[in-house]
């Protein structure tokens, strides 16, 4: 199982970025997937999750209305579209595979993690 996150970078506040998570070594279409982030000096926190078919999504309150999670199972890829970025969104962003069906905000409920991609938002 491998998860490869990409798309991070340096962006001005108010800007947008799209993160991608390329999955391999398992059948992506049967798993819920999530995005988490960890800011410097802080604990890792939930950002968004999406059901196996993409019909259900969940978001942290801090990103609702600004971020959008989606997936293309045919391309084995999960996305995180981030709009109206704020300096407080600065973090390393990780994609993760949910270990069982159903969304979860708890990172203990995810069994495989990507290496992370750094997003830096400057004002």
N, C-alpha and C positions, 0 to 999 in steps of 0.2 A: 504494500500500500504506500502510495506517495501522493502528497499534496504539495503543489508548487504555487506559491502566491507571488504575484507580480503586479506592477502598475503603480507602486508607490512613488513618491517624489516630493519635490518642493513646490508649494503652490501658495499663492497669495490668498488671504482671507476673502471669502466670497466666491472663490473659484471652485472648480470641479475636478474630480479624478475618478477613474474607474479602475477598481482592482479586479484581478482575475485570479482564479484558483483552478489550476489544471490538475485533474485527478487521474490516477492510473493505478492499476493493480487490483481494482475491485469494480463492481458494477455500480456506478454512481447513481443510477436511476432508482435504486431501491433504498437509498439512504437520505434521511434528513441531513442538512448541512448547516453550518453556522459560521459566522464571523465574530471574532473577539478582537479586543485591542488592549494594549498595555502601554500606558504613558510612563515617562521616566519617574521613578520613585513611587509608582502606584501599582496596585494589584491589577491583574488582568480582569477585564470586564466584558460582558456580553454586549454585542452590537446588534446582530440580526440573525435570524434563522429562516430556513425555507424547507417546506415539505419535499418529499421525494419527487413528486410530480410538478412541484412549483406552484400549486394552487393555494397554499397557505404560507403566510409570512408573519414573522413577529419582529418587533424592533424595541430597542431600549428607548425609553422616553427621551433621552438626550439627542437622539438622531431621527426621531419620527418626523416625517414630512420633509426631511432633507436627504436621507439615504434610502436606497432601494436595492434589495437583494433579488437576484434572479438566477436562473440556471438554464443551461442548454445541455441536456443529457446526451444528445447526439454528438456534441463536441467535448463531452466529459469535463465541462467547465462550469464553475459557479462565479457569479459576478457580484460586486458591490459598487453601485453607482453612488458617488458621494457629491452632493451639491451644496452650495452655500456653506462651504467649509469655514470653520472657526479655528482660531489658534488652539482652543481646548480639544480639538480633534487630533492634535499632534500625538502620534503613538505608533508603535509597531502593530500592524494589523495581521491577524492570523486567521486562516480558514481551518475548519475542523470538521471531522465526520462524527455525526451523532451515532452513539453505539447501539441505539434501538429506536424504534418508531416514536414519533412525538417530539415536539419542540422542547427545548430546555434552555434555561438561562444559566445553568450550572456547568462550569467547565469540566467538572468531574464526570459528566454524562457524555463526554466526547472522547473517543478512543484514539483517533489519529489526528495529528496536527501538522500543518505546513510550517515552513521555516520563518515565516513572517516577512512583511514588506513595510518599510518605514514611510510614513506619511508625515511631512512637516508643513504646517500651515503658519505663515508669517503675516503679521498685520502691517 
